[in-house]
Amino acid sequence: MTQSELIARLMDRLPGYSPQEVETLLKSMFEGIAHALEAGQRVELRGFGSFFVKHREPRVGCDPRTGANIRLDHRYLPFFRPGKILLDAVN
């Protein structure tokens, strides 16, 4: 599903709102999640799942083209863990 398809589905459930208003609402939600993750916070949507950030320590990697060892710096990576209701819906 693309963002435009999601906006179309939300418009079906929210009559009276323009496509621009629904798009603004959706973008605001995504920005809120992103800002919380930037601040190191966890975002939990009950039943759907939770977004959180994991810290990956520095390590030695391998350049696939040359096979040479390269040093990889530490990183912060966003992760998503699905909730029970979402898992049950998918299975």
DSSP file (Angstrom, degrees, kcal/mol; ACC not computed):
  #  RESIDUE AA STRUCTURE BP1 BP2  ACC     N-H-->O    O-->H-N    N-H-->O    O-->H-N    TCO  KAPPA ALPHA  PHI   PSI    X-CA   Y-CA   Z-CA
    1    1 A M              0   0    0      0, 0.0     2,-0.1     0, 0.0     0, 0.0   0.000 360.0 360.0 360.0 133.5    0.0    0.0    0.0
    2    2 A T     >  -     0   0    0      1,-0.1     4,-2.1     0, 0.0     5,-0.2  -0.446 360.0-103.9 -92.8 171.3    1.3    3.4   -0.9
    3    3 A Q  H  > S+     0   0    0      1,-0.2     4,-2.4     2,-0.2     5,-0.2   0.889 122.2  52.3 -63.4 -38.5    0.8    6.6    1.0
    4    4 A S  H  > S+     0   0    0      2,-0.2     4,-2.0     1,-0.2    -1,-0.2   0.869 108.9  50.1 -67.2 -35.1   -1.8    7.8   -1.5
    5    5 A E  H  > S+     0   0    0      2,-0.2     4,-2.2     1,-0.2    -1,-0.2   0.885 110.3  50.5 -67.7 -38.1   -3.7    4.6   -1.1
    6    6 A L  H  X S+     0   0    0     -4,-2.1     4,-2.4     2,-0.2    -2,-0.2   0.908 109.7  50.4 -64.9 -41.8   -3.6    5.0    2.7
    7    7 A I  H  X S+     0   0    0     -4,-2.4     4,-2.3     1,-0.2    -2,-0.2   0.907 109.3  51.9 -62.1 -41.4   -4.9    8.6    2.3
    8    8 A A  H  X S+     0   0    0     -4,-2.0     4,-1.4     1,-0.2    -2,-0.2   0.906 110.5  47.8 -62.6 -41.7   -7.7    7.3    0.1
    9    9 A R  H  X S+     0   0    0     -4,-2.2     4,-1.2     1,-0.2    -2,-0.2   0.893 111.5  50.1 -66.6 -39.0   -8.7    4.7    2.7
   10   10 A L  H  X S+     0   0    0     -4,-2.4     4,-1.7     1,-0.2    -2,-0.2   0.879 106.1  56.0 -66.3 -36.4   -8.6    7.2    5.5
   11   11 A M  H  < S+     0   0    0     -4,-2.3    -1,-0.2     1,-0.2     6,-0.2   0.856 103.3  55.4 -63.9 -33.5  -10.8    9.6    3.4
   12   12 A D  H  < S+     0   0    0     -4,-1.4    -1,-0.2     1,-0.2    -2,-0.2   0.862 113.9  40.6 -64.6 -34.8  -13.4    6.8    3.2
   13   13 A R  H  < S+     0   0    0     -4,-1.2    -2,-0.2     1,-0.2    -1,-0.2   0.666 117.1  49.9 -87.5 -18.0  -13.5    6.5    7.0
   14   14 A L  S >< S-     0   0    0     -4,-1.7     3,-1.4    -5,-0.1    -1,-0.2  -0.608  75.1-174.5-121.1  70.6  -13.3   10.3    7.6
   15   15 A P  T 3   +     0   0    0      0, 0.0     3,-0.1     0, 0.0    -3,-0.1  -0.351  68.9  40.7 -65.0 146.2  -16.0   11.9    5.4
   16   16 A G  T 3  S+     0   0    0      1,-0.4     2,-0.4    -5,-0.1    -5,-0.0   0.300  90.7 105.8  99.5 -10.0  -16.0   15.7    5.5
   17   17 A Y    <   -     0   0    0     -3,-1.4    -1,-0.4    -6,-0.2    -3,-0.1  -0.845  67.5-127.3-103.9 141.4  -12.2   16.0    5.4
   18   18 A S     >  -     0   0    0     -2,-0.4     4,-2.1     1,-0.1     5,-0.2  -0.400  26.2-110.1 -78.2 160.9  -10.4   17.1    2.3
   19   19 A P  H  > S+     0   0    0      0, 0.0     4,-2.3     0, 0.0     5,-0.2   0.858 120.1  55.0 -59.5 -34.1   -7.5   15.0    0.9
   20   20 A Q  H  > S+     0   0    0      2,-0.2     4,-2.3     1,-0.2     5,-0.2   0.890 107.3  49.2 -66.4 -39.3   -5.1   17.8    2.0
   21   21 A E  H  > S+     0   0    0      2,-0.2     4,-2.2     1,-0.2    -1,-0.2   0.901 112.5  47.0 -67.0 -41.0   -6.3   17.6    5.6
   22   22 A V  H  X S+     0   0    0     -4,-2.1     4,-2.4     2,-0.2    -2,-0.2   0.899 112.6  50.0 -67.5 -40.1   -6.0   13.8    5.7
   23   23 A E  H  X S+     0   0    0     -4,-2.3     4,-2.6    -5,-0.2    -2,-0.2   0.904 110.7  49.7 -64.3 -41.1   -2.5   14.0    4.2
   24   24 A T  H  X S+     0   0    0     -4,-2.3     4,-2.3     2,-0.2    -2,-0.2   0.905 110.9  50.3 -63.0 -42.2   -1.5   16.7    6.7
   25   25 A L  H  X S+     0   0    0     -4,-2.2     4,-1.9     2,-0.2    -2,-0.2   0.926 112.6  46.1 -60.7 -46.9   -2.8   14.5    9.5
   26   26 A L  H  X S+     0   0    0     -4,-2.4     4,-2.2     1,-0.2    -2,-0.2   0.915 113.4  48.2 -65.1 -44.3   -0.9   11.4    8.3
   27   27 A K  H  X S+     0   0    0     -4,-2.6     4,-2.5     1,-0.2    -1,-0.2   0.876 109.5  53.8 -64.7 -37.4    2.4   13.4    7.8
   28   28 A S  H  X S+     0   0    0     -4,-2.3     4,-2.3     2,-0.2    -1,-0.2   0.890 108.2  50.3 -63.3 -39.2    2.0   14.9   11.2
   29   29 A M  H  X S+     0   0    0     -4,-1.9     4,-2.1     2,-0.2    -2,-0.2   0.936 112.2  46.3 -64.7 -46.1    1.7   11.4   12.7
   30   30 A F  H  X S+     0   0    0     -4,-2.2     4,-2.4     1,-0.2    -2,-0.2   0.891 112.7  50.3 -64.3 -39.4    4.8   10.2   10.9
   31   31 A E  H  X S+     0   0    0     -4,-2.5     4,-2.8     2,-0.2    -1,-0.2   0.890 108.4  53.2 -65.2 -39.3    6.8   13.3   11.9
   32   32 A G  H  X S+     0   0    0     -4,-2.3     4,-2.0     2,-0.2    -2,-0.2   0.908 110.3  47.0 -61.8 -42.3    5.8   12.8   15.5
   33   33 A I  H  X S+     0   0    0     -4,-2.1     4,-2.2     2,-0.2    -2,-0.2   0.928 113.2  49.2 -64.0 -44.6    7.0    9.2   15.5
   34   34 A A  H  X S+     0   0    0     -4,-2.4     4,-2.3     1,-0.2    -2,-0.2   0.906 111.0  49.1 -62.5 -42.8   10.3   10.4   13.8
   35   35 A H  H  X S+     0   0    0     -4,-2.8     4,-1.6     2,-0.2    -1,-0.2   0.889 110.5  50.9 -65.4 -38.7   10.9   13.2   16.3
   36   36 A A  H  <>S+     0   0    0     -4,-2.0     5,-2.7    -5,-0.2    -1,-0.2   0.913 111.2  47.9 -65.2 -41.2   10.3   10.8   19.3
   37   37 A L  H ><5S+     0   0    0     -4,-2.2     3,-1.4     1,-0.2    -2,-0.2   0.882 108.0  55.3 -66.8 -37.4   12.8    8.3   17.9
   38   38 A E  H 3<5S+     0   0    0     -4,-2.3    -1,-0.2     1,-0.3    -2,-0.2   0.860 106.7  51.6 -60.2 -35.1   15.3   11.1   17.3
   39   39 A A  T 3<5S-     0   0    0     -4,-1.6    -1,-0.3    -5,-0.2    -2,-0.2   0.431 122.3-109.2 -82.5   0.8   14.9   12.0   21.0
   40   40 A G  T < 5S+     0   0    0     -3,-1.4    -3,-0.2     1,-0.3     2,-0.2   0.627  73.5 138.2  83.0  12.6   15.6    8.3   21.9
   41   41 A Q      < -     0   0    0     -5,-2.7     2,-0.4    -6,-0.2    -1,-0.3  -0.495  52.3-122.3 -89.8 161.4   12.0    7.7   23.0
   42   42 A R        -     0   0    0     -2,-0.2     2,-0.6    10,-0.1    10,-0.2  -0.840  17.2-150.1-101.1 139.4    9.9    4.6   22.3
   43   43 A V  E     -A   51   0A   0      8,-2.5     8,-3.1    -2,-0.4     2,-0.5  -0.953  14.6-172.4-113.7 119.6    6.6    5.0   20.5
   44   44 A E  E     -A   50   0A   0     -2,-0.6     2,-0.7     6,-0.2     6,-0.2  -0.951  12.9-171.9-119.2 121.8    4.0    2.4   21.4
   45   45 A L  E >>  -A   49   0A   0      4,-3.1     4,-2.4    -2,-0.5     3,-1.7  -0.917  36.3-121.2-109.8 102.7    0.7    2.1   19.5
   46   46 A R  T 34 S+     0   0    0     -2,-0.7     2,-0.0     1,-0.3    37,-0.0  -0.122  91.2   3.9 -51.7 129.3   -1.3   -0.5   21.6
   47   47 A G  T 34 S+     0   0    0      1,-0.1    39,-1.7    35,-0.0    -1,-0.3  -0.038 127.4  64.5  86.6 -31.8   -2.3   -3.5   19.5
   48   48 A F  T <4 S-     0   0    0     -3,-1.7    35,-2.7     1,-0.3     2,-0.3   0.929 105.2-100.8 -87.6 -54.3   -0.4   -2.3   16.4
   49   49 A G  E  <  -AB  45  82A   0     -4,-2.4    -4,-3.1    33,-0.3     2,-0.4  -0.958  28.3 -86.5 157.2-172.9    3.2   -2.3   17.6
   50   50 A S  E     -AB  44  81A   0     31,-2.4    31,-2.7    -2,-0.3     2,-0.4  -0.984  18.9-148.4-135.3 144.8    6.1   -0.3   18.9
   51   51 A F  E     +AB  43  80A   0     -8,-3.1    -8,-2.5    -2,-0.4     2,-0.3  -0.897  29.7 157.9-106.8 137.0    8.9    1.7   17.3
   52   52 A F  E     - B   0  79A   0     27,-2.2    27,-3.2    -2,-0.4     2,-0.4  -0.961  35.8-115.3-153.1 168.9   12.2    2.0   19.0
   53   53 A V  E     - B   0  78A   0     -2,-0.3     2,-0.4    25,-0.2    23,-0.0  -0.919  21.6-160.1-113.8 134.2   15.8    2.7   18.3
   54   54 A K  E     - B   0  77A   0     23,-2.8    23,-2.7    -2,-0.4     2,-0.5  -0.886  14.8-133.3-110.7 144.9   18.7    0.3   18.8
   55   55 A H  E     - B   0  76A   0     -2,-0.4     2,-0.6    21,-0.2    21,-0.2  -0.846  15.1-157.1 -96.6 128.2   22.3    1.2   19.2
   56   56 A R  E     - B   0  75A   0     19,-3.3    19,-2.0    -2,-0.5     3,-0.1  -0.932  17.4-131.2-107.2 122.8   24.8   -0.8   17.1
   57   57 A E        -     0   0    0     -2,-0.6    15,-0.0    17,-0.2     2,-0.0  -0.210  34.5 -86.2 -66.7 157.5   28.3   -0.8   18.4
   58   58 A P        +     0   0    0      0, 0.0     2,-0.3     0, 0.0    15,-0.2  -0.357  60.1 167.6 -61.8 146.9   31.3   -0.1   16.2
   59   59 A R  E     -C   72   0B   0     13,-1.9    13,-3.2    14,-0.1     2,-0.5  -0.931  39.1 -98.1-152.7 173.2   32.5   -3.2   14.3
   60   60 A V  E     -C   71   0B   0     -2,-0.3    11,-0.2    11,-0.2     2,-0.2  -0.897  42.7-178.0-102.4 126.6   34.8   -4.4   11.6
   61   61 A G  E     -C   70   0B   0      9,-3.4     9,-2.3    -2,-0.5     2,-0.4  -0.509  23.3-114.6-113.6-176.5   33.0   -5.1    8.3
   62   62 A C  E     -C   69   0B   0      7,-0.2     7,-0.2    -2,-0.2     6,-0.1  -0.986  17.6-129.8-126.9 129.3   34.1   -6.5    4.9
   63   63 A D     >  -     0   0    0      5,-3.0     4,-3.0    -2,-0.4     5,-0.2  -0.669  18.6-150.1 -73.9 118.0   34.0   -4.5    1.6
   64   64 A P  T  4 S+     0   0    0      0, 0.0    -1,-0.2     0, 0.0     0, 0.0   0.786  91.0  50.0 -66.1 -25.9   32.2   -6.9   -0.7
   65   65 A R  T  4 S+     0   0    0      1,-0.1    -2,-0.0     3,-0.1    -3,-0.0   0.919 128.4  17.2 -76.8 -43.7   34.0   -5.7   -3.8
   66   66 A T  T  4 S-     0   0    0      2,-0.1    -1,-0.1     0, 0.0     3,-0.1   0.669  90.3-129.9-105.0 -19.7   37.6   -5.9   -2.5
   67   67 A G     <  +     0   0    0     -4,-3.0     2,-0.1     1,-0.3    -2,-0.0   0.488  59.0 143.9  80.5   2.4   37.3   -8.2    0.5
   68   68 A A        -     0   0    0     -5,-0.2    -5,-3.0    -6,-0.1     2,-0.3  -0.437  55.7-110.4 -75.6 148.8   39.2   -5.6    2.5
   69   69 A N  E     -C   62   0B   0     -7,-0.2     2,-0.3    -2,-0.1    -7,-0.2  -0.601  37.5-172.7 -76.6 137.2   38.3   -5.1    6.2
   70   70 A I  E     -C   61   0B   0     -9,-2.3    -9,-3.4    -2,-0.3     2,-0.5  -0.963  23.7-119.8-130.8 150.8   36.7   -1.7    6.9
   71   71 A R  E     -C   60   0B   0     -2,-0.3     2,-0.5   -11,-0.2   -11,-0.2  -0.781  23.7-157.4 -92.2 127.5   35.8   -0.1   10.2
   72   72 A L  E     -C   59   0B   0    -13,-3.2   -13,-1.9    -2,-0.5     3,-0.1  -0.914  13.6-134.6-106.4 127.5   32.1    0.7   10.7
   73   73 A D        -     0   0    0     -2,-0.5   -14,-0.1   -15,-0.2     2,-0.0  -0.160  36.9 -78.7 -71.4 170.1   31.2    3.4   13.2
   74   74 A H        -     0   0    0    -16,-0.1     2,-0.3   -19,-0.0   -17,-0.2  -0.347  53.8-169.7 -67.9 154.1   28.4    3.1   15.8
   75   75 A R  E     -B   56   0A   0    -19,-2.0   -19,-3.3    -3,-0.1     2,-0.5  -0.959  23.9-135.8-143.2 158.2   24.9    3.7   14.5
   76   76 A Y  E     -B   55   0A   0     -2,-0.3   -21,-0.2   -21,-0.2   -23,-0.0  -0.987  27.4-169.4-115.0 126.3   21.4    4.1   15.7
   77   77 A L  E     -B   54   0A   0    -23,-2.7   -23,-2.8    -2,-0.5     2,-0.2  -0.950  19.1-127.4-121.7 134.8   18.8    2.1   13.8
   78   78 A P  E     -B   53   0A   0      0, 0.0     2,-0.3     0, 0.0   -25,-0.2  -0.573  30.1-173.2 -77.7 142.2   15.0    2.3   14.0
   79   79 A F  E     -B   52   0A   0    -27,-3.2   -27,-2.2    -2,-0.2     2,-0.4  -0.924  14.3-150.5-131.8 157.1   13.2   -0.9   14.6
   80   80 A F  E     -B   51   0A   0     -2,-0.3   -29,-0.2   -29,-0.2   -31,-0.0  -0.998   5.0-168.0-129.8 131.9    9.5   -2.0   14.7
   81   81 A R  E     -B   50   0A   0    -31,-2.7   -31,-2.4    -2,-0.4    -2,-0.0  -0.975  24.6-130.3-118.5 116.9    8.1   -4.7   16.8
   82   82 A P  E     -B   49   0A   0      0, 0.0   -33,-0.3     0, 0.0   -34,-0.1  -0.309  19.9-124.9 -67.8 148.7    4.5   -5.7   15.8
   83   83 A G     >  -     0   0    0    -35,-2.7     4,-2.5   -36,-0.2     5,-0.2  -0.342  27.8 -99.6 -85.9 172.1    1.8   -6.0   18.5
   84   84 A K  H  > S+     0   0    0      1,-0.2     4,-2.7     2,-0.2     5,-0.2   0.891 120.3  51.4 -61.8 -43.7   -0.4   -9.0   19.2
   85   85 A I  H  > S+     0   0    0      1,-0.2     4,-2.0     2,-0.2    -1,-0.2   0.909 112.3  47.0 -63.2 -41.8   -3.4   -7.7   17.4
   86   86 A L  H  > S+     0   0    0    -39,-1.7     4,-2.2     2,-0.2     5,-0.2   0.922 112.4  49.6 -65.0 -44.6   -1.4   -7.0   14.2
   87   87 A L  H  X S+     0   0    0     -4,-2.5     4,-2.3     1,-0.2    -2,-0.2   0.910 111.7  48.7 -61.2 -41.8    0.3  -10.4   14.4
   88   88 A D  H  < S+     0   0    0     -4,-2.7    -1,-0.2     1,-0.2    -2,-0.2   0.874 110.5  51.5 -65.9 -37.0   -3.0  -12.2   14.8
   89   89 A A  H  < S+     0   0    0     -4,-2.0    -2,-0.2    -5,-0.2    -1,-0.2   0.885 112.2  45.9 -67.3 -38.7   -4.5  -10.2   11.8
   90   90 A V  H  <        0   0    0     -4,-2.2    -2,-0.2     1,-0.2    -1,-0.2   0.881 360.0 360.0 -72.3 -38.5   -1.5  -11.2    9.6
   91   91 A N     <        0   0    0     -4,-2.3    -1,-0.2    -5,-0.2    -2,-0.2   0.467 360.0 360.0 -88.7 360.0   -1.6  -14.8   10.6
